Amino acid sequence: MEKPSSFFFISREGDSYSETFKRVRMMPLYSFPHFRELNPLQRNRGNRYFLHLDFDAFYAQVEQRDNPKLRGKPVAVGSSPGGKGIVMTASYEARALGVDTGISMYEAKKICLSLIDLPCYGTKYESILQNIQNELKQFVPEEFIEQYSIDECFLDLTPVVKDWEDARRTASFIKFRILEIENLTASIGCSWNKTYAKIATKLQKPNGLTVITPEDKARIYALPVKKMWGIGARIERRLSLFGIKTIGDLAEYDEYVLKREFGINGIVFRKLARGEDTSGIFRKQQTEKCLSHQHSMSQAIYKTADVQSEIRRVSEYICRKLRDKELVAGGMFLTLRYENLRYAGDDIKLRTYTNDDREIYEHALELFSRFPKPRKSLRGRAFGIAVFDLLRDPRRNNLELFEQKTNLPYYALDKLKYKYGEGIIRVGLNRV
């Protein structure tokens, strides 16, 4: 299993907030099925059984589980020092009072004065999800599981169930095992395609189980069009101009008009609405073309030592990620976002392909020297590094013909840090 991003996180000394607020970045791999994933010659897959599993207010539910005093109270996860941050998840008690995911914590507290705001404990959530993913592999092989987002996944039960009743029993047992091993609830939707399974999950939340068979299509057709995968507020408004209010309206609308208005996505929307989503489990197989990392600080900085220290940590993060994937980079890009939200950025072609902390750091400092220097009146808020032109790591020694260099056993050092923690060893660099 691919390591979660918090594995590569390097804490900032003296910043207790950064110790806990390690962002969870098992982000969605897929927005909604692309046209090339759909088989135009196959309109129905009624013999398939897909599950969509979605945890109920996941972050907030975990915090309420771990702290009984929070149960039954409005809770939002995502706060940062000074009342900043956004609501990553709100408990159902908070949602009932108008607090929704994605709004600022400041706005959320104006909506709900009794709101309890908590920071995000990323590593704890990732550990829970990895335990559950391992449990799901007891039901179907790993290649039949698609991790859609941090708290959602699809399972293709077709190889292991024989009918809808069998699929319902399997889904019910999965819910039981999640409750048993982690004391958490999840909602599950089951249907013959992924789109309807995802819609079904929302029909009974929290802690629900909904099965939509081909005979239940009218139940989906009656729902508002915004309930469908990939349709947000703007597309909903555009669809309303054509009199499309429900999923059924979209399913029966003229395909050529939709294509003229929305391009290829218009055809995709119509096929998904009609239950003609023939996409299967999506597995990321292509080799990465670039890797990136950006860290926003709770307190903006301007002193040279602080800036160099932050650039070093971002450099170490991206190099550890390169080594974990056994890649080397031939180029890099450095970005700096100032406190006034202005950006500076530049790229450089590396002398040799590398994943060496020292080389990436030195090139990052070279790029930084081209930027307007942060000062007390214009501090730096976020630093980011992207590496590109990636190749497999040949694991050779010094590739420089005319430069003597001490090679460090970075792969061995990474294993030590993974086993004993980040503080077990640090590599001294020329600066900082």
NORGI-V377830 format. One record per residue. N is the residue number from 1. PSI is psi in radians with two decimals (none if undefined). D_FIRST is the distance of its C-alpha to the first C-alpha in Angstrom with 1 decimal. Layout:
# NORGI-V377830
<<N PSI D_FIRST> <N PSI D_FIRST>>
This chain:
# NORGI-V377830
<<1 2.41 0.0> <2 2.40 3.8> <3 2.46 6.3> <4 2.74 9.0> <5 -0.44 12.2> <6 -0.30 14.1> <7 -0.58 12.6> <8 -0.06 14.9> <9 2.38 17.7> <10 2.04 21.0> <11 2.70 23.5> <12 2.11 27.1> <13 2.41 29.7> <14 0.06 32.2> <15 1.58 30.2> <16 -0.48 29.1> <17 -0.79 28.1> <18 -0.44 25.4> <19 -0.64 24.1> <20 -0.60 23.3> <21 1.22 22.9> <22 2.00 19.4> <23 2.40 18.6> <24 2.13 15.7> <25 0.57 14.5> <26 1.26 11.8> <27 2.89 14.7> <28 2.39 15.9> <29 -0.25 15.0> <30 2.41 18.2> <31 -1.12 21.6> <32 2.84 23.3> <33 2.31 23.6> <34 2.74 25.2> <35 -0.63 28.3> <36 -0.28 26.8> <37 -0.19 24.4> <38 2.42 27.5> <39 1.91 29.7> <40 -0.32 33.3> <41 -0.12 34.7> <42 1.94 32.8> <43 -0.29 33.9> <44 2.38 32.7> <45 0.92 29.7> <46 -0.22 31.2> <47 0.22 29.7> <48 2.69 26.1> <49 1.81 24.5> <50 2.43 22.0> <51 2.46 20.9> <52 2.09 20.2> <53 2.23 19.0> <54 2.11 20.1> <55 2.59 20.4> <56 1.93 24.0> <57 1.04 24.5> <58 -1.04 21.2> <59 -0.81 21.8> <60 -0.66 25.5> <61 -0.69 24.9> <62 -0.77 22.7> <63 -0.67 25.5> <64 -0.56 28.2> <65 -0.75 26.5> <66 -0.35 26.4> <67 1.69 29.9> <68 -0.44 32.4> <69 -0.33 34.9> <70 -0.19 32.9> <71 2.35 33.0> <72 0.06 35.3> <73 2.71 35.6> <74 2.07 34.6> <75 2.42 31.4> <76 2.39 29.6> <77 2.35 26.5> <78 0.16 26.4> <79 2.82 29.5> <80 2.92 30.2> <81 2.45 33.3> <82 0.22 36.5> <83 0.29 35.5> <84 -3.04 33.4> <85 3.04 30.1> <86 2.81 29.2> <87 1.91 28.5> <88 -0.67 24.7> <89 2.45 25.4> <90 2.46 28.8> <91 2.86 29.5> <92 -0.48 31.6> <93 -0.68 34.6> <94 -0.65 34.3> <95 -0.62 33.7> <96 -0.40 36.9> <97 0.09 38.8> <98 0.01 37.6> <99 2.23 34.6> <100 2.74 31.9> <101 2.41 28.5> <102 -0.29 28.9> <103 2.82 32.3> <104 2.64 33.2> <105 -0.57 33.4> <106 -0.79 37.1> <107 -0.67 37.8> <108 -0.67 36.0> <109 -0.44 38.3> <110 -0.60 41.3> <111 -0.73 40.4> <112 1.79 39.7> <113 -0.46 41.6> <114 0.19 40.1> <115 2.34 36.5> <116 1.98 34.4> <117 2.38 32.0> <118 2.62 29.0> <119 2.91 26.5> <120 2.15 22.8> <121 1.41 20.8> <122 -0.79 17.4> <123 -0.59 15.6> <124 -0.78 17.0> <125 -0.73 16.0> <126 -0.68 12.3> <127 -0.74 12.5> <128 -0.79 14.3> <129 -0.62 12.0> <130 -0.65 8.9> <131 -0.75 11.6> <132 -0.68 12.8> <133 -0.71 9.7> <134 -0.63 9.7> <135 -0.67 13.4> <136 -0.49 13.3> <137 -0.20 11.7> <138 -0.27 15.1> <139 -0.75 16.9> <140 2.70 15.4> <141 2.77 12.9> <142 -0.59 9.6> <143 -0.09 11.5> <144 0.27 14.0> <145 2.26 12.0> <146 2.00 12.3> <147 1.83 11.2> <148 -0.70 14.6> <149 -3.01 14.9> <150 -0.60 14.2> <151 0.36 16.2> <152 2.56 16.4> <153 2.77 14.7> <154 2.54 16.3> <155 2.36 16.4> <156 1.85 18.5> <157 0.01 20.5> <158 -0.72 22.9> <159 -0.26 22.0> <160 -0.08 22.5> <161 2.77 25.4> <162 -0.38 29.0> <163 -3.13 30.5> <164 -0.64 30.4> <165 -0.66 31.4> <166 -0.69 28.7> <167 -0.69 26.1> <168 -0.76 27.8> <169 -0.71 27.6> <170 -0.77 23.9> <171 -0.72 23.3> <172 -0.67 25.6> <173 -0.61 23.9> <174 -0.77 20.5> <175 -0.73 22.4> <176 -0.74 24.0> <177 -0.66 20.9> <178 -0.73 19.5> <179 -0.63 22.9> <180 -0.77 23.1> <181 -0.47 20.0> <182 -0.07 19.9> <183 0.78 23.4> <184 2.66 22.4> <185 2.65 23.7> <186 2.67 22.2> <187 2.49 24.1> <188 2.36 23.3> <189 2.46 25.0> <190 2.30 25.4> <191 -3.13 27.1> <192 -0.04 27.3> <193 2.81 25.6> <194 -0.65 23.0> <195 -0.87 25.7> <196 -0.57 27.8> <197 -0.70 25.0> <198 -0.70 24.1> <199 -0.72 27.8> <200 -0.58 28.3> <201 -0.66 25.9> <202 -0.20 28.3> <203 -0.44 31.4> <204 1.45 30.9> <205 2.50 29.3> <206 2.95 28.6> <207 0.76 27.4> <208 2.91 28.4> <209 2.00 27.8> <210 2.27 29.4> <211 2.19 29.7> <212 1.94 31.2> <213 2.97 32.7> <214 -0.46 34.6> <215 -0.23 37.8> <216 0.26 36.5> <217 -0.58 36.3> <218 -0.53 39.4> <219 -0.64 37.5> <220 -0.72 35.0> <221 -0.49 37.9> <222 -0.18 39.7> <223 2.67 37.0> <224 2.56 37.4> <225 -0.44 35.9> <226 -0.25 33.8> <227 -0.15 31.7> <228 2.62 30.2> <229 2.21 26.9> <230 -0.02 27.5> <231 1.94 31.1> <232 -2.91 31.8> <233 -0.71 35.2> <234 -0.79 36.5> <235 -0.62 35.8> <236 -0.74 37.2> <237 -0.73 40.4> <238 -0.68 40.8> <239 -0.62 40.4> <240 -0.47 43.0> <241 -0.38 45.5> <242 0.16 45.4> <243 0.28 45.9> <244 1.89 42.3> <245 -0.59 41.6> <246 2.93 39.6> <247 -0.62 36.8> <248 -0.70 39.6> <249 -0.76 41.6> <250 -0.70 38.8> <251 -0.58 38.3> <252 -0.01 42.0> <253 2.78 42.6> <254 2.19 43.8> <255 -0.63 40.9> <256 -0.62 43.0> <257 -0.74 43.7> <258 -0.67 40.1> <259 -0.69 39.2> <260 -0.64 42.1> <261 -0.70 41.0> <262 0.06 37.2> <263 -2.62 36.7> <264 -0.49 33.9> <265 -0.49 32.3> <266 -0.70 35.4> <267 -0.72 34.9> <268 -0.81 31.2> <269 -0.79 32.4> <270 -0.74 35.1> <271 -0.71 32.9> <272 -0.73 30.4> <273 -0.59 33.4> <274 0.00 34.8> <275 0.39 31.8> <276 0.52 31.3> <277 1.80 27.6> <278 0.21 26.5> <279 2.62 23.1> <280 -2.83 20.2> <281 2.21 16.5> <282 2.17 15.3> <283 2.18 12.3> <284 2.06 12.1> <285 -0.42 13.2> <286 2.61 15.7> <287 2.47 15.6> <288 2.44 16.0> <289 -0.41 19.8> <290 2.78 19.8> <291 2.55 18.0> <292 2.78 19.8> <293 2.37 20.2> <294 2.43 23.2> <295 2.14 24.4> <296 2.28 27.4> <297 2.55 29.4> <298 -0.51 31.3> <299 2.14 34.3> <300 2.63 35.4> <301 2.80 36.3> <302 -0.35 38.9> <303 2.49 39.7> <304 -0.79 38.8> <305 -0.72 37.1> <306 -0.71 34.9> <307 -0.82 34.1> <308 -0.66 33.2> <309 -0.71 31.1> <310 -0.73 29.0> <311 -0.66 28.7> <312 -0.78 27.5> <313 -0.69 24.7> <314 -0.66 23.5> <315 -0.77 23.8> <316 -0.69 21.8> <317 -0.88 19.0> <318 -0.57 18.8> <319 -0.68 19.2> <320 -0.62 16.4> <321 -0.66 14.1> <322 -0.81 15.9> <323 -0.60 15.4> <324 -0.58 11.7> <325 0.05 11.7> <326 0.89 14.8> <327 2.77 17.1> <328 2.66 20.7> <329 2.56 22.8> <330 -0.14 26.3> <331 2.82 27.3> <332 2.78 26.7> <333 2.27 28.0> <334 2.34 29.1> <335 2.59 30.0> <336 2.18 32.1> <337 2.17 33.0> <338 2.99 36.2> <339 -0.46 37.4> <340 0.20 39.6> <341 0.11 36.6> <342 2.65 37.6> <343 2.64 35.2> <344 2.47 35.5> <345 2.62 33.2> <346 2.77 33.5> <347 2.95 31.6> <348 2.54 32.2> <349 2.17 31.7> <350 2.67 30.4> <351 -0.72 32.6> <352 2.79 29.9> <353 2.33 26.2> <354 2.78 24.4> <355 0.46 21.6> <356 2.21 24.1> <357 -0.76 24.5> <358 -0.74 28.2> <359 -0.77 28.7> <360 -0.71 26.7> <361 -0.81 28.5> <362 -0.71 31.9> <363 -0.59 31.5> <364 -0.71 30.4> <365 -0.63 33.6> <366 -0.75 35.6> <367 -0.71 34.4> <368 -0.56 35.1> <369 -0.28 38.7> <370 -0.17 39.3> <371 2.77 38.7> <372 2.22 41.3> <373 2.27 41.0> <374 2.49 40.0> <375 3.11 43.0> <376 -0.57 44.1> <377 -0.15 45.1> <378 1.44 42.0> <379 2.79 38.9> <380 2.34 35.3> <381 -0.61 32.9> <382 2.42 29.6> <383 2.46 28.3> <384 2.60 25.7> <385 2.33 24.5> <386 2.39 23.1> <387 2.51 22.6> <388 -3.06 23.2> <389 1.05 24.3> <390 2.43 21.0> <391 2.85 21.0> <392 2.43 19.0> <393 2.05 19.8> <394 -0.15 22.6> <395 0.58 22.4> <396 3.02 26.2> <397 -2.39 28.4> <398 2.07 30.9> <399 -0.10 31.2> <400 2.14 34.3> <401 -0.62 37.5> <402 0.31 39.9> <403 2.18 38.0> <404 2.32 37.4> <405 2.43 34.2> <406 2.11 32.5> <407 2.32 28.9> <408 2.55 26.6> <409 1.24 23.7> <410 -0.65 21.1> <411 -0.68 18.1> <412 -0.67 19.6> <413 -0.67 20.5> <414 -0.70 16.9> <415 -0.68 15.9> <416 -0.77 19.0> <417 -0.66 18.3> <418 -0.64 14.8> <419 -0.70 16.6> <420 -0.08 19.9> <421 2.79 19.7> <422 -0.58 20.8> <423 0.00 24.4> <424 -0.56 24.3> <425 2.50 25.3> <426 2.57 26.1> <427 2.23 27.3> <428 2.31 30.9> <429 3.01 31.6> <430 -0.49 35.0> <431 2.92 35.4> <432 none 34.8>>
